[in-house]
Amino acid sequence: MQEGATCVSPELVLVCPELRAAMLADLPDVDPDAWLDRLRNRPVTTPEFQLMAFLADAPLPDEATPLPLAILAYTAASVTRFSIEAAVFLGLVVGLLSVVTVVHS
């Protein structure tokens, strides 16, 4: 806040035109197109380069998970995901066949 400025309630600024004009005059001048200049001046990089740079700068973990344990965890997660998707699919098929059976009976 500027030195010598007083605290003014935002509600008061909304209802008092003179106070609103004074507060707007106190605001700093801002270029509305400044964000466009930042976009134009930004260097263009491809996603592949960003990925490679990220991988090159990434530090290796101190304690890596042993490979057999990682394979086991991945396999368990994949089997679980597949089982859930298969159960949902079979439930939908059985439900659809039940509806068709009831309609044709």
C-alpha positions in Angstrom: 0.0 0.0 0.0 1.3 3.5 -0.8 2.5 5.7 1.9 -0.2 8.1 3.0 -3.0 6.0 1.5 -5.9 5.1 3.7 -7.6 1.8 4.0 -10.9 1.9 2.2 -13.6 -0.7 2.3 -14.2 -2.3 -1.1 -18.0 -2.0 -0.6 -17.6 1.8 -0.1 -15.7 2.1 -3.4 -18.5 0.3 -5.1 -21.2 2.7 -3.9 -19.3 6.0 -3.9 -18.5 7.3 -7.5 -16.0 9.9 -6.2 -14.1 7.4 -4.1 -14.1 4.9 -7.0 -12.6 7.4 -9.3 -9.9 8.3 -6.8 -9.0 4.7 -6.2 -8.9 3.9 -9.9 -6.6 6.9 -10.3 -4.3 5.4 -7.7 -3.9 2.1 -9.5 -0.7 1.7 -11.5 -0.7 1.7 -15.3 -0.7 -1.8 -16.7 -0.2 -2.8 -20.3 -3.1 -5.1 -21.2 -1.0 -6.8 -23.9 2.0 -7.6 -21.7 1.1 -11.3 -21.5 1.2 -11.5 -25.4 4.8 -10.1 -25.3 5.8 -12.8 -22.8 4.3 -15.5 -25.1 6.0 -14.1 -28.2 9.5 -13.9 -26.5 9.3 -17.4 -25.0 11.7 -19.9 -26.7 10.0 -22.6 -28.6 10.7 -26.1 -27.4 9.3 -29.4 -28.5 7.8 -31.8 -26.0 10.4 -34.5 -26.9 13.2 -32.1 -26.0 11.5 -31.2 -22.7 11.1 -34.9 -21.8 14.8 -35.6 -22.6 15.9 -32.5 -20.6 13.8 -33.7 -17.7 15.2 -37.2 -17.8 18.8 -35.9 -18.2 18.4 -33.6 -15.1 16.5 -36.1 -13.0 18.6 -37.4 -10.1 18.7 -41.1 -9.6 16.8 -42.3 -6.5 18.9 -43.2 -3.5 16.9 -46.4 -2.8 15.5 -48.0 -5.9 12.9 -50.7 -5.7 14.3 -54.1 -6.6 13.3 -55.2 -10.1 11.5 -58.4 -9.1 9.4 -56.5 -6.5 8.6 -53.8 -9.1 7.6 -56.4 -11.7 5.4 -58.1 -9.1 3.7 -54.9 -8.0 3.1 -53.9 -11.7 1.6 -57.4 -12.5 -0.6 -57.3 -9.4 -1.9 -53.8 -10.3 -2.5 -54.9 -13.9 -4.4 -58.1 -12.9 -6.5 -56.2 -10.5 -7.4 -53.5 -13.0 -8.2 -56.2 -15.6 -10.4 -58.2 -13.2 -12.4 -55.1 -12.3 -12.9 -54.2 -15.9 -13.9 -57.7 -16.8 -16.4 -57.9 -13.9 -18.0 -54.7 -15.0 -18.2 -55.8 -18.6 -19.7 -59.2 -17.7 -22.2 -57.5 -15.4 -23.3 -55.2 -18.2 -23.7 -58.1 -20.6 -25.6 -60.2 -18.1 -27.9 -57.3 -17.3 -28.5 -56.6 -20.9 -29.3 -60.2 -21.6 -31.6 -60.3 -18.6 -33.5 -57.3 -19.9 -33.8 -58.8 -23.3 -35.1 -62.1 -21.8 -37.7 -60.3 -19.7 -38.9 -58.2 -22.7 -39.3 -61.3 -25.0 -41.0 -63.4 -22.4 
